[in-house]
């Protein structure tokens, strides 16, 4: 490429506008990622494009490619930034070393849930991606350290985070998709819709659908005995992993010596 920055202005070029008192911030990778997240939060993942981000930053799309190779790399960076937020947010939820690996994993899953839900449908960016960015590596290292120190077999430790992440991501996508069907709806509107579905199930012929009629309320309540759908799913997964762990036997007293 030739350097054309020192050429005189072309006769057909427009006279540049006077610079404003406040100058635009320098275009950087973090600025591009922040802009992508702003768009995701406000308009959803489908609204994200290099052109749309450039518009948000007041520059041309070509300028972005000096910092980000393409949209795929941008999504990798978005995922890593979210992983960093999860790590920071988890600092306030960490149950402590004495709580055991089960409570640690549950706290991390809840933190991931809250963080992803705070960014609309950003969970879409996690599908098909392994979070091997700098922040993702920090989170995975901490996760493996806790599980291995607790005595979980290595093969099991490697899968705990993977399946928990899939569960949380899937739950968030379902939750966001459900609420996306009712744009601008209040919580009372969603409850009203569920009530209509429940009443519909109860109206079915009881001789043909006895279980649906009897369990209509439970199917659409979202929780039972205070255990939400998310917490139930999390409990099932964690108990499943725990079933692979052989409990440590307390040391036995040596046999008495015969006289």
Order of alpha helices (4+ residues) and beta strands (2+ residues): alpha-alpha-alpha-alpha-alpha-alpha-alpha-alpha-alpha-alpha-beta-beta-alpha
